[in-house]
Amino acid sequence: MSATISHAYGIGVMAIIIGSSIGVVYYTSFYLPESLAKPQVDEHVLHPVKIYSH
């Protein structure tokens, strides 16, 4: 009986380790670069030219 429990425990621990590893890889590869990325904005939007009309 104890052999069955230890196998189930080992499988559960491995599933948690693999799941955590996948989460860390996703976070560092996809989520983090997206959240730190600066948006691409055209120069005329950042520094508009004032037009004076009389």
C-alpha distance matrix in Angstrom:
0.0 3.8 5.4 5.4 6.6 8.9 10.2 11.0 12.6 14.5 15.8 16.9 18.7 20.3 21.5 23.0 24.7 26.1 27.3 29.0 30.6 32.0 33.3 35.1 36.6 37.9 39.3 41.1 42.3 43.4 43.5 45.0 47.9 48.8 49.0 51.1 53.4 57.0 58.5 61.2 64.4 67.9 70.5 72.9 70.4 69.7 73.4 75.6 79.3 81.5 84.3 87.3 89.5 92.9
3.8 0.0 3.8 5.4 5.1 6.1 8.6 9.9 10.4 12.1 14.2 15.2 16.3 18.2 19.8 21.0 22.4 24.1 25.5 26.8 28.4 30.1 31.4 32.8 34.5 36.0 37.3 38.9 40.2 41.6 41.6 42.9 45.8 46.9 47.0 48.9 51.3 54.9 56.6 59.4 62.7 66.1 68.5 71.1 68.6 67.7 71.4 73.7 77.4 79.6 82.5 85.5 87.8 91.2
5.4 3.8 0.0 3.8 5.5 5.2 6.2 8.6 9.8 10.5 12.3 14.2 15.3 16.4 18.3 20.0 21.0 22.4 24.2 25.7 26.8 28.5 30.2 31.6 32.9 34.5 36.1 37.5 38.6 40.1 40.4 41.8 44.5 45.7 46.0 47.9 50.1 53.8 55.5 58.0 61.4 64.8 67.2 69.9 67.5 66.7 70.4 72.7 76.4 78.7 81.5 84.6 87.0 90.4
5.4 5.4 3.8 0.0 3.8 5.5 5.2 6.2 8.6 9.9 10.6 12.3 14.3 15.4 16.6 18.5 20.0 21.1 22.5 24.4 25.8 27.0 28.6 30.4 31.7 33.0 34.6 36.3 37.3 38.5 38.8 40.4 43.1 44.0 44.4 46.5 48.7 52.3 53.8 56.3 59.7 63.0 65.6 68.1 65.7 65.1 68.8 70.9 74.6 77.0 79.7 82.8 85.0 88.4
6.6 5.1 5.5 3.8 0.0 3.8 5.5 5.1 6.1 8.6 9.9 10.5 12.2 14.2 15.3 16.5 18.3 19.9 21.0 22.5 24.3 25.7 26.9 28.6 30.3 31.6 32.8 34.7 36.0 37.1 37.1 38.5 41.5 42.4 42.5 44.5 46.9 50.5 52.1 54.8 58.0 61.5 64.0 66.5 63.9 63.2 66.9 69.1 72.8 75.0 77.8 80.8 83.1 86.5
8.9 6.1 5.2 5.5 3.8 0.0 3.8 5.4 4.9 6.0 8.6 9.7 10.4 12.1 14.1 15.3 16.3 18.1 19.7 20.9 22.3 24.2 25.6 26.9 28.5 30.1 31.4 32.9 34.2 35.7 35.8 37.0 39.9 41.1 41.3 43.1 45.5 49.1 50.9 53.5 56.9 60.3 62.7 65.3 62.9 62.0 65.6 68.0 71.7 74.0 76.9 79.9 82.3 85.7
10.2 8.6 6.2 5.2 5.5 3.8 0.0 3.8 5.4 5.0 6.1 8.5 9.8 10.5 12.2 14.3 15.3 16.3 18.1 19.9 20.9 22.4 24.2 25.7 26.9 28.5 30.1 31.6 32.6 34.0 34.4 35.9 38.5 39.6 40.1 42.0 44.2 47.8 49.5 52.0 55.4 58.7 61.2 63.8 61.5 60.8 64.4 66.7 70.4 72.8 75.6 78.7 81.0 84.5
11.0 9.9 8.6 6.2 5.1 5.4 3.8 0.0 3.8 5.4 5.1 6.1 8.6 9.9 10.5 12.4 14.3 15.3 16.3 18.3 19.9 21.0 22.5 24.4 25.8 26.9 28.5 30.4 31.4 32.4 32.6 34.2 37.0 37.9 38.2 40.3 42.5 46.1 47.6 50.2 53.5 56.9 59.5 62.0 59.5 58.9 62.6 64.7 68.4 70.8 73.5 76.6 78.8 82.2
12.6 10.4 9.8 8.6 6.1 4.9 5.4 3.8 0.0 3.8 5.5 5.1 6.2 8.6 9.9 10.7 12.3 14.2 15.3 16.5 18.3 20.0 21.1 22.6 24.4 25.8 26.9 28.7 30.1 31.3 31.3 32.6 35.5 36.6 36.6 38.6 41.0 44.6 46.3 49.0 52.3 55.8 58.2 60.7 58.2 57.4 61.1 63.3 67.0 69.3 72.2 75.2 77.5 80.9
14.5 12.1 10.5 9.9 8.6 6.0 5.0 5.4 3.8 0.0 3.8 5.4 5.1 6.1 8.6 9.9 10.5 12.2 14.1 15.3 16.4 18.3 19.9 21.1 22.5 24.3 25.7 27.0 28.3 29.8 30.1 31.3 34.0 35.3 35.7 37.4 39.7 43.4 45.2 47.7 51.1 54.5 56.9 59.5 57.2 56.3 60.0 62.4 66.0 68.4 71.3 74.4 76.8 80.3
15.8 14.2 12.3 10.6 9.9 8.6 6.1 5.1 5.5 3.8 0.0 3.8 5.5 5.1 6.1 8.7 9.9 10.5 12.1 14.1 15.2 16.4 18.2 20.0 21.0 22.4 24.2 25.8 26.7 27.9 28.4 30.0 32.6 33.6 34.2 36.2 38.2 41.9 43.4 45.9 49.3 52.6 55.2 57.7 55.4 54.7 58.4 60.7 64.3 66.8 69.5 72.7 74.9 78.4
16.9 15.2 14.2 12.3 10.5 9.7 8.5 6.1 5.1 5.4 3.8 0.0 3.8 5.4 5.1 6.3 8.7 9.9 10.5 12.3 14.2 15.4 16.5 18.4 20.1 21.1 22.5 24.4 25.6 26.6 26.6 28.2 31.1 31.9 32.2 34.3 36.5 40.1 41.6 44.3 47.6 51.0 53.6 56.0 53.6 52.9 56.6 58.8 62.5 64.8 67.5 70.6 72.9 76.3
18.7 16.3 15.3 14.3 12.2 10.4 9.8 8.6 6.2 5.1 5.5 3.8 0.0 3.8 5.4 5.2 6.2 8.6 9.8 10.6 12.3 14.3 15.3 16.5 18.4 20.0 21.0 22.6 24.1 25.5 25.5 26.6 29.5 30.8 30.9 32.7 35.1 38.7 40.5 43.2 46.6 50.0 52.3 55.0 52.5 51.6 55.2 57.6 61.3 63.6 66.5 69.6 72.0 75.5
20.3 18.2 16.4 15.4 14.2 12.1 10.5 9.9 8.6 6.1 5.1 5.4 3.8 0.0 3.8 5.4 5.1 6.0 8.4 9.8 10.4 12.2 14.1 15.3 16.4 18.2 19.8 21.1 22.2 23.8 24.3 25.5 28.1 29.4 30.0 31.7 33.8 37.5 39.3 41.7 45.2 48.5 50.9 53.6 51.4 50.5 54.1 56.5 60.2 62.7 65.5 68.7 71.1 74.6
21.5 19.8 18.3 16.6 15.3 14.1 12.2 10.5 9.9 8.6 6.1 5.1 5.4 3.8 0.0 3.8 5.5 5.2 5.9 8.4 9.8 10.5 12.2 14.2 15.4 16.4 18.2 20.0 20.9 21.9 22.3 24.0 26.6 27.5 28.1 30.2 32.2 35.8 37.3 39.8 43.2 46.5 49.1 51.6 49.3 48.6 52.3 54.5 58.2 60.6 63.4 66.5 68.8 72.3
23.0 21.0 20.0 18.5 16.5 15.3 14.3 12.4 10.7 9.9 8.7 6.3 5.2 5.4 3.8 0.0 3.8 5.5 5.1 6.0 8.5 9.9 10.4 12.2 14.2 15.3 16.3 18.3 19.8 20.8 20.6 22.0 24.9 25.9 26.0 28.0 30.4 34.0 35.6 38.4 41.6 45.1 47.5 50.1 47.6 46.8 50.4 52.7 56.4 58.7 61.6 64.7 67.0 70.5
24.7 22.4 21.0 20.0 18.3 16.3 15.3 14.3 12.3 10.5 9.9 8.7 6.2 5.1 5.5 3.8 0.0 3.8 5.5 5.2 6.1 8.7 9.9 10.6 12.3 14.2 15.3 16.5 18.0 19.7 19.9 20.8 23.6 25.1 25.4 26.9 29.2 32.9 34.8 37.4 40.8 44.2 46.5 49.2 47.0 45.9 49.5 52.0 55.6 58.1 61.0 64.2 66.6 70.1
26.1 24.1 22.4 21.1 19.9 18.1 16.3 15.3 14.2 12.2 10.5 9.9 8.6 6.0 5.2 5.5 3.8 0.0 3.8 5.5 5.0 6.2 8.6 9.9 10.6 12.3 14.2 15.5 16.2 17.8 18.6 19.9 22.3 23.6 24.4 26.1 28.0 31.8 33.4 35.8 39.3 42.5 45.0 47.7 45.5 44.8 48.4 50.7 54.3 56.9 59.7 62.9 65.3 68.9
27.3 25.5 24.2 22.5 21.0 19.7 18.1 16.3 15.3 14.1 12.1 10.5 9.8 8.4 5.9 5.1 5.5 3.8 0.0 3.8 5.4 5.2 6.2 8.7 10.0 10.6 12.3 14.4 15.3 16.1 16.4 18.1 20.8 21.6 22.2 24.3 26.3 29.9 31.4 33.9 37.3 40.7 43.2 45.7 43.4 42.7 46.4 48.6 52.3 54.7 57.4 60.6 62.9 66.4
29.0 26.8 25.7 24.4 22.5 20.9 19.9 18.3 16.5 15.3 14.1 12.3 10.6 9.8 8.4 6.0 5.2 5.5 3.8 0.0 3.8 5.4 5.0 6.2 8.6 9.9 10.5 12.3 14.1 15.2 15.0 16.1 19.0 20.2 20.4 22.2 24.5 28.2 30.0 32.7 36.0 39.5 41.8 44.4 42.0 41.1 44.7 47.1 50.8 53.2 56.1 59.2 61.6 65.1
30.6 28.4 26.8 25.8 24.3 22.3 20.9 19.9 18.3 16.4 15.2 14.2 12.3 10.4 9.8 8.5 6.1 5.0 5.4 3.8 0.0 3.8 5.4 5.2 6.2 8.6 9.9 10.7 12.0 13.9 14.5 15.3 17.7 19.4 20.1 21.5 23.5 27.3 29.2 31.6 35.1 38.4 40.7 43.5 41.4 40.4 43.9 46.4 50.0 52.6 55.5 58.7 61.2 64.8
32.0 30.1 28.5 27.0 25.7 24.2 22.4 21.0 20.0 18.3 16.4 15.4 14.3 12.2 10.5 9.9 8.7 6.2 5.2 5.4 3.8 0.0 3.8 5.5 5.2 6.1 8.5 10.1 10.4 11.6 12.6 14.2 16.4 17.5 18.6 20.4 22.0 25.8 27.3 29.6 33.1 36.3 38.9 41.5 39.4 38.7 42.3 44.6 48.2 50.9 53.6 56.9 59.2 62.8
33.3 31.4 30.2 28.6 26.9 25.6 24.2 22.5 21.1 19.9 18.2 16.5 15.3 14.1 12.2 10.4 9.9 8.6 6.2 5.0 5.4 3.8 0.0 3.8 5.5 5.2 6.1 8.7 9.9 10.4 10.3 11.9 14.7 15.5 16.0 18.1 20.1 23.7 25.3 28.0 31.3 34.7 37.1 39.7 37.3 36.5 40.2 42.5 46.2 48.6 51.4 54.6 57.0 60.5
35.1 32.8 31.6 30.4 28.6 26.9 25.7 24.4 22.6 21.1 20.0 18.4 16.5 15.3 14.2 12.2 10.6 9.9 8.7 6.2 5.2 5.5 3.8 0.0 3.8 5.5 5.1 6.1 8.4 10.0 9.9 10.3 13.1 14.8 15.1 16.4 18.7 22.4 24.4 27.1 30.5 33.9 36.0 38.8 36.6 35.4 39.0 41.6 45.2 47.7 50.6 53.8 56.4 59.9
36.6 34.5 32.9 31.7 30.3 28.5 26.9 25.8 24.4 22.5 21.0 20.1 18.4 16.4 15.4 14.2 12.3 10.6 10.0 8.6 6.2 5.2 5.5 3.8 0.0 3.8 5.5 5.3 5.8 8.1 9.5 10.2 12.0 13.8 15.1 16.2 17.8 21.6 23.5 25.7 29.3 32.5 34.7 37.6 35.7 34.7 38.2 40.7 44.3 47.0 49.8 53.1 55.7 59.3
37.9 36.0 34.5 33.0 31.6 30.1 28.5 26.9 25.8 24.3 22.4 21.1 20.0 18.2 16.4 15.3 14.2 12.3 10.6 9.9 8.6 6.1 5.2 5.5 3.8 0.0 3.8 5.6 5.2 5.5 6.7 8.7 10.5 11.4 12.8 14.7 16.0 19.7 21.2 23.5 27.0 30.3 32.8 35.4 33.3 32.6 36.3 38.6 42.1 44.8 47.5 50.8 53.2 56.8
39.3 37.3 36.1 34.6 32.8 31.4 30.1 28.5 26.9 25.7 24.2 22.5 21.0 19.8 18.2 16.3 15.3 14.2 12.3 10.5 9.9 8.5 6.1 5.1 5.5 3.8 0.0 3.8 5.7 5.8 4.9 5.8 8.7 9.8 10.3 12.0 14.1 17.7 19.6 22.3 25.6 29.0 31.3 34.0 31.7 30.7 34.3 36.7 40.4 42.9 45.8 48.9 51.4 54.9
41.1 38.9 37.5 36.3 34.7 32.9 31.6 30.4 28.7 27.0 25.8 24.4 22.6 21.1 20.0 18.3 16.5 15.5 14.4 12.3 10.7 10.1 8.7 6.1 5.3 5.6 3.8 0.0 3.8 6.0 6.4 5.4 7.3 9.8 10.6 11.1 13.1 16.8 19.1 21.5 25.0 28.2 30.2 33.2 31.2 29.9 33.4 36.1 39.6 42.3 45.3 48.5 51.2 54.7
42.3 40.2 38.6 37.3 36.0 34.2 32.6 31.4 30.1 28.3 26.7 25.6 24.1 22.2 20.9 19.8 18.0 16.2 15.3 14.1 12.0 10.4 9.9 8.4 5.8 5.2 5.7 3.8 0.0 3.8 6.4 6.7 6.9 9.0 11.1 11.8 12.6 16.4 18.2 20.1 23.8 26.8 29.1 32.0 30.3 29.3 32.8 35.4 38.8 41.7 44.5 47.8 50.4 54.0
43.4 41.6 40.1 38.5 37.1 35.7 34.0 32.4 31.3 29.8 27.9 26.6 25.5 23.8 21.9 20.8 19.7 17.8 16.1 15.2 13.9 11.6 10.4 10.0 8.1 5.5 5.8 6.0 3.8 0.0 3.8 5.9 5.9 6.4 8.9 10.6 11.0 14.7 15.9 18.0 21.6 24.8 27.3 30.0 28.0 27.4 31.0 33.3 36.8 39.5 42.2 45.6 48.0 51.6
43.5 41.6 40.4 38.8 37.1 35.8 34.4 32.6 31.3 30.1 28.4 26.6 25.5 24.3 22.3 20.6 19.9 18.6 16.4 15.0 14.5 12.6 10.3 9.9 9.5 6.7 4.9 6.4 6.4 3.8 0.0 3.8 5.8 5.3 6.3 8.8 10.2 13.7 15.0 17.8 21.0 24.5 27.0 29.5 27.1 26.3 30.0 32.3 35.9 38.4 41.2 44.4 46.8 50.3
45.0 42.9 41.8 40.4 38.5 37.0 35.9 34.2 32.6 31.3 30.0 28.2 26.6 25.5 24.0 22.0 20.8 19.9 18.1 16.1 15.3 14.2 11.9 10.3 10.2 8.7 5.8 5.4 6.7 5.9 3.8 0.0 3.8 5.4 5.2 6.2 8.5 12.1 14.4 17.2 20.4 23.9 25.9 28.6 26.4 25.1 28.7 31.3 34.9 37.4 40.4 43.5 46.2 49.6
47.9 45.8 44.5 43.1 41.5 39.9 38.5 37.0 35.5 34.0 32.6 31.1 29.5 28.1 26.6 24.9 23.6 22.3 20.8 19.0 17.7 16.4 14.7 13.1 12.0 10.5 8.7 7.3 6.9 5.9 5.8 3.8 0.0 3.8 5.5 5.2 5.9 9.7 11.9 14.3 17.7 21.0 23.0 25.9 24.0 22.8 26.3 28.9 32.4 35.1 38.1 41.3 44.0 47.6
48.8 46.9 45.7 44.0 42.4 41.1 39.6 37.9 36.6 35.3 33.6 31.9 30.8 29.4 27.5 25.9 25.1 23.6 21.6 20.2 19.4 17.5 15.5 14.8 13.8 11.4 9.8 9.8 9.0 6.4 5.3 5.4 3.8 0.0 3.8 5.5 5.3 8.6 9.8 12.5 15.8 19.3 21.7 24.2 22.0 21.2 24.9 27.2 30.8 33.4 36.1 39.4 41.9 45.5
49.0 47.0 46.0 44.4 42.5 41.3 40.1 38.2 36.6 35.7 34.2 32.2 30.9 30.0 28.1 26.0 25.4 24.4 22.2 20.4 20.1 18.6 16.0 15.1 15.1 12.8 10.3 10.6 11.1 8.9 6.3 5.2 5.5 3.8 0.0 3.8 5.7 8.4 10.2 13.6 16.3 20.0 22.0 24.4 21.8 20.8 24.4 26.8 30.4 32.8 35.7 38.8 41.4 44.8
51.1 48.9 47.9 46.5 44.5 43.1 42.0 40.3 38.6 37.4 36.2 34.3 32.7 31.7 30.2 28.0 26.9 26.1 24.3 22.2 21.5 20.4 18.1 16.4 16.2 14.7 12.0 11.1 11.8 10.6 8.8 6.2 5.2 5.5 3.8 0.0 3.8 6.5 9.5 12.6 15.3 18.8 20.4 23.2 20.9 19.3 22.7 25.5 29.0 31.5 34.6 37.7 40.5 43.9
53.4 51.3 50.1 48.7 46.9 45.5 44.2 42.5 41.0 39.7 38.2 36.5 35.1 33.8 32.2 30.4 29.2 28.0 26.3 24.5 23.5 22.0 20.1 18.7 17.8 16.0 14.1 13.1 12.6 11.0 10.2 8.5 5.9 5.3 5.7 3.8 0.0 3.8 6.4 9.0 12.1 15.6 17.4 20.2 18.2 16.9 20.4 23.0 26.5 29.3 32.2 35.5 38.2 41.7
57.0 54.9 53.8 52.3 50.5 49.1 47.8 46.1 44.6 43.4 41.9 40.1 38.7 37.5 35.8 34.0 32.9 31.8 29.9 28.2 27.3 25.8 23.7 22.4 21.6 19.7 17.7 16.8 16.4 14.7 13.7 12.1 9.7 8.6 8.4 6.5 3.8 0.0 3.8 6.5 9.0 12.4 13.9 16.7 14.7 13.2 16.7 19.3 22.8 25.5 28.5 31.8 34.5 38.1
58.5 56.6 55.5 53.8 52.1 50.9 49.5 47.6 46.3 45.2 43.4 41.6 40.5 39.3 37.3 35.6 34.8 33.4 31.4 30.0 29.2 27.3 25.3 24.4 23.5 21.2 19.6 19.1 18.2 15.9 15.0 14.4 11.9 9.8 10.2 9.5 6.4 3.8 0.0 3.8 6.1 9.8 12.1 14.4 12.2 11.6 15.3 17.4 21.0 23.6 26.4 29.7 32.2 35.8
61.2 59.4 58.0 56.3 54.8 53.5 52.0 50.2 49.0 47.7 45.9 44.3 43.2 41.7 39.8 38.4 37.4 35.8 33.9 32.7 31.6 29.6 28.0 27.1 25.7 23.5 22.3 21.5 20.1 18.0 17.8 17.2 14.3 12.5 13.6 12.6 9.0 6.5 3.8 0.0 3.8 6.8 9.4 12.0 10.5 10.4 13.8 15.7 19.0 22.1 24.6 28.1 30.5 34.2
64.4 62.7 61.4 59.7 58.0 56.9 55.4 53.5 52.3 51.1 49.3 47.6 46.6 45.2 43.2 41.6 40.8 39.3 37.3 36.0 35.1 33.1 31.3 30.5 29.3 27.0 25.6 25.0 23.8 21.6 21.0 20.4 17.7 15.8 16.3 15.3 12.1 9.0 6.1 3.8 0.0 3.8 6.5 8.5 6.7 7.0 10.4 12.0 15.4 18.3 20.8 24.3 26.8 30.4
67.9 66.1 64.8 63.0 61.5 60.3 58.7 56.9 55.8 54.5 52.6 51.0 50.0 48.5 46.5 45.1 44.2 42.5 40.7 39.5 38.4 36.3 34.7 33.9 32.5 30.3 29.0 28.2 26.8 24.8 24.5 23.9 21.0 19.3 20.0 18.8 15.6 12.4 9.8 6.8 3.8 0.0 3.8 5.5 5.5 6.7 8.9 10.0 12.9 16.2 18.3 22.0 24.4 28.1
70.5 68.5 67.2 65.6 64.0 62.7 61.2 59.5 58.2 56.9 55.2 53.6 52.3 50.9 49.1 47.5 46.5 45.0 43.2 41.8 40.7 38.9 37.1 36.0 34.7 32.8 31.3 30.2 29.1 27.3 27.0 25.9 23.0 21.7 22.0 20.4 17.4 13.9 12.1 9.4 6.5 3.8 0.0 3.8 5.4 5.1 6.0 7.9 10.4 13.9 16.3 19.9 22.7 26.3
72.9 71.1 69.9 68.1 66.5 65.3 63.8 62.0 60.7 59.5 57.7 56.0 55.0 53.6 51.6 50.1 49.2 47.7 45.7 44.4 43.5 41.5 39.7 38.8 37.6 35.4 34.0 33.2 32.0 30.0 29.5 28.6 25.9 24.2 24.4 23.2 20.2 16.7 14.4 12.0 8.5 5.5 3.8 0.0 3.8 5.5 5.2 5.0 7.4 10.8 12.9 16.6 19.1 22.8
70.4 68.6 67.5 65.7 63.9 62.9 61.5 59.5 58.2 57.2 55.4 53.6 52.5 51.4 49.3 47.6 47.0 45.5 43.4 42.0 41.4 39.4 37.3 36.6 35.7 33.3 31.7 31.2 30.3 28.0 27.1 26.4 24.0 22.0 21.8 20.9 18.2 14.7 12.2 10.5 6.7 5.5 5.4 3.8 0.0 3.8 5.6 5.7 9.2 11.8 14.2 17.7 20.1 23.8
69.7 67.7 66.7 65.1 63.2 62.0 60.8 58.9 57.4 56.3 54.7 52.9 51.6 50.5 48.6 46.8 45.9 44.8 42.7 41.1 40.4 38.7 36.5 35.4 34.7 32.6 30.7 29.9 29.3 27.4 26.3 25.1 22.8 21.2 20.8 19.3 16.9 13.2 11.6 10.4 7.0 6.7 5.1 5.5 3.8 0.0 3.8 6.2 9.8 12.4 15.5 18.7 21.6 25.1
73.4 71.4 70.4 68.8 66.9 65.6 64.4 62.6 61.1 60.0 58.4 56.6 55.2 54.1 52.3 50.4 49.5 48.4 46.4 44.7 43.9 42.3 40.2 39.0 38.2 36.3 34.3 33.4 32.8 31.0 30.0 28.7 26.3 24.9 24.4 22.7 20.4 16.7 15.3 13.8 10.4 8.9 6.0 5.2 5.6 3.8 0.0 3.8 6.5 9.3 12.6 15.7 18.9 22.3
75.6 73.7 72.7 70.9 69.1 68.0 66.7 64.7 63.3 62.4 60.7 58.8 57.6 56.5 54.5 52.7 52.0 50.7 48.6 47.1 46.4 44.6 42.5 41.6 40.7 38.6 36.7 36.1 35.4 33.3 32.3 31.3 28.9 27.2 26.8 25.5 23.0 19.3 17.4 15.7 12.0 10.0 7.9 5.0 5.7 6.2 3.8 0.0 3.8 6.4 9.3 12.6 15.5 19.0
79.3 77.4 76.4 74.6 72.8 71.7 70.4 68.4 67.0 66.0 64.3 62.5 61.3 60.2 58.2 56.4 55.6 54.3 52.3 50.8 50.0 48.2 46.2 45.2 44.3 42.1 40.4 39.6 38.8 36.8 35.9 34.9 32.4 30.8 30.4 29.0 26.5 22.8 21.0 19.0 15.4 12.9 10.4 7.4 9.2 9.8 6.5 3.8 0.0 3.8 6.3 9.7 12.8 16.2
81.5 79.6 78.7 77.0 75.0 74.0 72.8 70.8 69.3 68.4 66.8 64.8 63.6 62.7 60.6 58.7 58.1 56.9 54.7 53.2 52.6 50.9 48.6 47.7 47.0 44.8 42.9 42.3 41.7 39.5 38.4 37.4 35.1 33.4 32.8 31.5 29.3 25.5 23.6 22.1 18.3 16.2 13.9 10.8 11.8 12.4 9.3 6.4 3.8 0.0 3.8 6.4 9.7 13.0
84.3 82.5 81.5 79.7 77.8 76.9 75.6 73.5 72.2 71.3 69.5 67.5 66.5 65.5 63.4 61.6 61.0 59.7 57.4 56.1 55.5 53.6 51.4 50.6 49.8 47.5 45.8 45.3 44.5 42.2 41.2 40.4 38.1 36.1 35.7 34.6 32.2 28.5 26.4 24.6 20.8 18.3 16.3 12.9 14.2 15.5 12.6 9.3 6.3 3.8 0.0 3.8 6.4 10.0
87.3 85.5 84.6 82.8 80.8 79.9 78.7 76.6 75.2 74.4 72.7 70.6 69.6 68.7 66.5 64.7 64.2 62.9 60.6 59.2 58.7 56.9 54.6 53.8 53.1 50.8 48.9 48.5 47.8 45.6 44.4 43.5 41.3 39.4 38.8 37.7 35.5 31.8 29.7 28.1 24.3 22.0 19.9 16.6 17.7 18.7 15.7 12.6 9.7 6.4 3.8 0.0 3.8 6.6
89.5 87.8 87.0 85.0 83.1 82.3 81.0 78.8 77.5 76.8 74.9 72.9 72.0 71.1 68.8 67.0 66.6 65.3 62.9 61.6 61.2 59.2 57.0 56.4 55.7 53.2 51.4 51.2 50.4 48.0 46.8 46.2 44.0 41.9 41.4 40.5 38.2 34.5 32.2 30.5 26.8 24.4 22.7 19.1 20.1 21.6 18.9 15.5 12.8 9.7 6.4 3.8 0.0 3.8
92.9 91.2 90.4 88.4 86.5 85.7 84.5 82.2 80.9 80.3 78.4 76.3 75.5 74.6 72.3 70.5 70.1 68.9 66.4 65.1 64.8 62.8 60.5 59.9 59.3 56.8 54.9 54.7 54.0 51.6 50.3 49.6 47.6 45.5 44.8 43.9 41.7 38.1 35.8 34.2 30.4 28.1 26.3 22.8 23.8 25.1 22.3 19.0 16.2 13.0 10.0 6.6 3.8 0.0
